[in-house]
Amino acid sequence: MMNRLDLGTQDGVTVVFGGVYGNLEALLQFLAVMKNSEIEPHQIIHTGDIAAYGANPEECAELLRSFGCHSIKGYIEEKLANNEADLHCGYGADSLYAQLSPTWYDYTNKAISDETRAWMGALPQQISFTKAGYKCVVTHGGLRQIDSLHFPSTERNILIKELAAFPDIDAVISGHTAIPMMRLPGEKLWHNPGAIGLPANDGTQRGWFSILYPTDEGQICIDLQSINYDWQQAADKMREANLSKAYAKTLETGLIPNMKDLPIKEQAVTGVAIEPRAFLWPPKQKSQ
C-alpha cells in the first residue's frame, strides 16, 4: 500500500500538473501563470518527476520546494532518493527509453544535492482530497505501482480492475506518461493532466496541466490547459550540458524520441495536436 497524504475537502480550485523534468523555463512559465491566475500554492499538486531530461534538475527542485505547492514522489524521485541506477520507467529494459536514459540520469543524479535527495525521499506517494463529494487520489503511475503506464488507449478493463481494489476512490489523477488522458472506467474517472516539461508527442512544444473545480450542479469540471514557454532556450541548455540530443530535439519538434515504445494507438496519433478542453464529471449529478 502506498503512503497517502489526505488534504481533506477542497471546495475551490485544485490545479494538477506533472513532469517538470528539469525544464526550468517551463516551470517558471507555469508558476507565472499560477500567479497571474491568483492560484495559491496550497491549491496546486505536482504528480511527480521534477527532475529528468532537462538541464536544471536541482534548480527546479529548489524552486518547487520554495514555491510551496504539494508534490508526490514520482518514479524519478524514487530512483534518485534511493540512488538507484536501474532506470526503465515501466517501458522495459530493452526499450529505447532505457537506452536513452543513462546520459540524462547520470547528469541528473550528479546535479541533485543531498538535501534535495532527502526531500524527494520524504515525499508522499499519493495525495488525496475530496471535491464535490468525490474522493480523488493523485498518484504517479498506478494505484499500486509507481511506474505503471496508463495511456488514453489502455484497456478499460485494466483501469476498472485497478480501481476495484480501492472502492473508496472515485477519481484518479495520474502522471508518468506526459500524455493527457480522460477516461471513464465504469462510473469512475481516470485523468492525466499531462506534463509541463515535455511535449505530449502531439507535434507542438506546449506543456499541459489541469484545473479542477466543483460546479453548482454537483459535478467536477476538469479544464485541460496548455502553456507556451521558451522551449528553444531549454533545448539549447540541454545541448550545452551534453545531454541527450534526442530529448533536446523533442522540445523543438513536440515529438518524443521513443514513440515506438508507446502503444499502437498512441503511435497512430503522433503529431496530432491536442486541444485544450473542459470535461464535466460525472456526466450526471451523483445520486443521493
C-alpha positions in Angstrom: 0.0 0.0 0.0 1.4 3.4 -1.0 1.6 6.0 1.7 -1.0 8.8 1.2 -1.4 12.4 2.4 -5.0 13.5 2.7 -5.7 17.2 2.2 -9.4 16.9 3.2 -12.1 18.8 1.4 -11.1 21.2 -1.4 -14.0 23.5 -2.1 -12.4 25.7 -4.6 -9.9 25.3 -7.4 -7.3 22.5 -7.5 -4.5 22.5 -10.1 -2.7 19.3 -11.1 0.4 19.2 -13.2 3.2 16.7 -13.9 6.6 16.2 -15.3 8.7 19.3 -14.7 11.6 17.1 -15.9 14.4 19.6 -15.1 12.9 22.1 -17.5 13.4 25.4 -15.7 11.9 27.5 -18.4 8.7 25.5 -18.4 8.4 25.6 -14.6 9.0 29.4 -14.5 6.2 30.0 -17.0 3.8 27.6 -15.2 4.4 29.4 -11.9 3.9 32.8 -13.6 0.5 31.5 -15.0 -0.5 30.4 -11.5 0.5 33.8 -10.0 -1.4 35.7 -12.7 -4.4 33.5 -12.0 -4.2 34.2 -8.3 -4.0 30.5 -7.5 -2.2 29.8 -4.2 0.5 27.1 -3.8 -1.7 25.0 -1.4 -4.2 24.6 -4.3 -1.6 23.0 -6.6 -0.4 19.4 -6.8 2.5 18.0 -8.8 2.2 14.4 -10.0 5.9 13.7 -9.8 9.1 13.6 -11.9 10.6 17.0 -11.0 13.9 16.1 -12.5 14.8 14.1 -15.6 15.8 15.1 -19.2 16.3 18.9 -18.7 19.4 20.9 -17.8 18.2 22.3 -14.4 17.1 19.4 -12.1 18.4 20.9 -8.9 17.1 24.4 -9.7 13.7 23.0 -10.5 13.5 21.1 -7.2 14.6 24.1 -5.2 12.1 26.4 -6.9 9.3 23.9 -6.5 10.1 23.5 -2.8 10.3 27.2 -2.2 7.1 27.8 -4.0 5.4 25.5 -1.5 2.9 23.5 -3.6 2.1 19.9 -2.9 4.1 17.2 -4.7 4.1 13.4 -4.7 7.0 11.1 -5.2 7.4 10.2 -8.9 9.4 7.4 -10.4 12.5 9.6 -10.9 12.3 11.0 -7.3 12.2 7.4 -6.0 15.2 6.4 -8.0 17.2 9.5 -7.0 16.2 9.2 -3.3 17.5 5.6 -3.3 20.5 6.4 -5.5 19.4 3.6 -7.9 20.9 3.2 -11.4 18.3 0.8 -13.0 16.0 3.1 -14.9 13.4 1.8 -17.4 10.3 3.7 -16.2 7.9 0.8 -16.9 8.9 0.6 -20.6 11.2 -2.4 -20.1 15.0 -2.8 -20.1 15.1 -3.3 -23.9 13.1 -0.2 -24.7 14.5 2.8 -26.5 13.7 4.8 -23.4 16.0 2.6 -21.3 18.7 3.0 -23.9 18.5 6.8 -23.9 18.3 7.1 -20.1 21.9 6.7 -18.9 23.1 10.1 -20.2 20.4 12.3 -18.6 20.0 10.2 -15.5 23.8 10.3 -14.7 23.7 14.1 -15.2 20.6 14.5 -13.0 22.0 12.1 -10.3 25.2 14.2 -10.0 23.3 17.5 -10.1 20.9 16.7 -7.2 22.1 17.8 -3.7 21.9 15.6 -0.7 19.3 17.9 0.8 17.1 17.6 -2.3 17.6 13.9 -2.4 16.4 13.6 1.2 13.4 15.8 0.4 12.4 13.6 -2.5 12.6 10.5 -0.3 10.2 12.0 2.2 7.5 12.9 -0.3 4.2 11.0 -0.1 3.5 8.5 -2.9 -0.1 9.7 -3.2 -2.2 12.7 -2.2 -6.0 12.6 -1.7 -8.6 15.2 -1.5 -12.4 15.4 -1.6 -14.1 17.7 -4.2 -17.9 18.0 -4.8 -18.3 14.9 -2.5 -16.0 12.7 -4.6 -12.7 11.2 -3.3 -9.9 12.0 -5.6 -6.4 10.4 -5.4 -3.3 11.8 -7.1 -0.8 9.1 -7.9 2.2 8.9 -10.2 1.7 5.8 -12.3 -0.9 3.4 -10.9 -2.6 3.0 -7.6 -0.4 0.0 -6.7 2.8 0.5 -8.7 4.6 3.8 -9.2 5.8 3.0 -12.8 2.6 1.6 -14.2 1.9 3.1 -17.6 -1.7 4.1 -18.3 -2.4 5.7 -21.7 -5.5 7.0 -23.4 -5.7 3.6 -25.2 -5.3 1.5 -22.0 -7.9 -1.2 -22.0 -11.0 -0.2 -20.0 -11.0 -3.4 -18.0 -7.4 -2.8 -16.8 -8.5 0.5 -15.3 -11.7 -1.0 -13.8 -9.7 -3.8 -12.2 -7.2 -1.4 -10.6 -10.0 0.9 -9.3 -11.9 -2.1 -8.0 -9.2 -2.8 -5.5 -9.8 0.7 -4.0 -13.6 1.1 -3.6 -13.2 4.3 -1.6 -11.7 6.1 -4.6 -14.0 7.9 -7.1 -11.3 9.6 -9.3 -7.7 9.0 -10.1 -5.3 11.7 -11.3 -2.0 10.2 -12.5 1.1 11.4 -14.3 4.2 9.5 -15.6 3.3 9.3 -19.3 3.3 13.0 -20.1 0.2 12.4 -22.4 -3.1 14.0 -21.3 -5.8 11.4 -20.7 -9.5 11.4 -19.8 -11.1 8.1 -19.2 -14.3 6.9 -17.6 -13.8 3.3 -16.5 -17.2 2.4 -15.2 -18.7 5.2 -13.2 -15.2 6.4 -12.0 -12.7 8.8 -13.5 -9.1 8.4 -14.6 -7.4 11.6 -15.6 -3.8 12.5 -16.6 -3.2 16.3 -16.9 0.0 15.7 -18.9 3.4 17.3 -18.2 4.7 20.9 -18.4 8.3 20.0 -19.1 8.0 17.6 -22.1 5.6 17.8 -25.1 2.7 15.3 -25.4 4.0 13.8 -28.7 1.4 15.9 -30.5 3.8 17.9 -32.7 3.5 21.1 -30.5 6.0 22.4 -28.0 3.4 23.0 -25.3 3.2 21.7 -21.8 -0.1 20.7 -20.1 -1.9 21.0 -16.8 -5.5 20.8 -15.5 -7.7 23.0 -13.3 -10.4 21.1 -11.3 -13.3 22.9 -9.6 -16.8 22.0 -8.4 -19.8 23.1 -10.3 -23.2 24.3 -8.9 -24.7 21.0 -10.3 -22.5 18.9 -8.0 -20.0 17.8 -10.7 -16.3 18.4 -11.1 -15.1 20.4 -14.1 -11.7 19.3 -15.4 -10.2 22.1 -17.5 -7.2 20.9 -19.5 -5.0 23.8 -20.4 -1.6 24.3 -22.1 1.4 26.6 -21.6 3.9 28.1 -24.0 7.4 28.8 -22.8 10.9 29.4 -24.2 11.4 25.9 -25.3 14.3 26.9 -27.6 16.3 28.1 -24.6 15.6 24.9 -22.7 16.7 22.8 -25.6 19.9 24.9 -26.1 20.8 24.5 -22.5 20.4 20.7 -22.8 22.8 20.6 -25.7 25.3 22.9 -23.9 25.2 20.4 -20.9 25.9 17.5 -23.3 22.6 15.9 -22.5 20.6 13.8 -24.9 20.2 15.5 -28.3 17.1 13.3 -28.9 15.3 14.9 -26.0 16.5 18.4 -26.8 15.0 17.8 -30.3 11.8 16.7 -28.6 11.4 20.2 -27.1 11.7 21.7 -30.6 9.5 19.2 -32.6 7.0 18.2 -30.0 7.7 14.5 -30.8 9.2 12.1 -28.3 12.2 10.0 -29.4 10.9 6.7 -28.0 7.5 6.9 -29.7 7.9 3.3 -30.8 7.8 2.3 -27.1 4.2 3.7 -27.0 1.1 1.6 -27.6 0.0 1.3 -31.2 -2.9 3.7 -30.8 -0.7 6.3 -29.3 1.8 5.9 -32.1 -1.0 6.3 -34.6 -1.8 9.8 -33.3 1.8 11.0 -33.2 1.9 14.7 -34.3 -1.8 15.2 -34.0 -2.2 18.4 -32.0 -4.1 18.2 -28.7 -6.6 21.0 -28.0 -7.3 22.5 -24.6 -10.8 21.4 -23.5 -13.0 21.1 -20.4 -14.8 18.0 -19.2 -17.7 17.6 -16.7 -17.6 14.6 -14.5 -19.6 12.6 -13.7 -21.8 13.2 -16.8 -24.8 13.5 -14.4 -25.0 14.6 -10.8 -24.1 11.9 -8.2 -27.3 10.4 -6.9 -28.1 11.0 -3.2 
